[in-house]
């Protein structure tokens, strides 16, 4: 499932450059994650990088965007232009 950033975000700026899919951007008040670009770092890393670097643990699964690993991997291939195995 795509991740989301909750309102406890402190705008520390560490998540945006850590995202390999460029899914994170500054919103009106806090950072936001574009669910169309979020793969939870599947295909890039073993864990979501925004979660790994967030000092307040505000990057959480988005219950409105449930995706399994196969769907996340397909999104990764679409975003990177790499053929699926």
C-alpha angles and dihedrals in degrees: 000000000000117000127236134201115236127218092262087078110129095199092241091157097227099112100056097063091039093061111097092197097051088236096139124082138160111270128194094285108357139015116282135202122225102224091205089063101036115102095162082249091292106162092024109051141003092245136026106274095212089059091046094055102033111111094199100039095237097142104096138161112277107233090201092060107051113176130163124223093265091056092047091049091050089051089050091054091048093049095045097039091233120140117247115249 
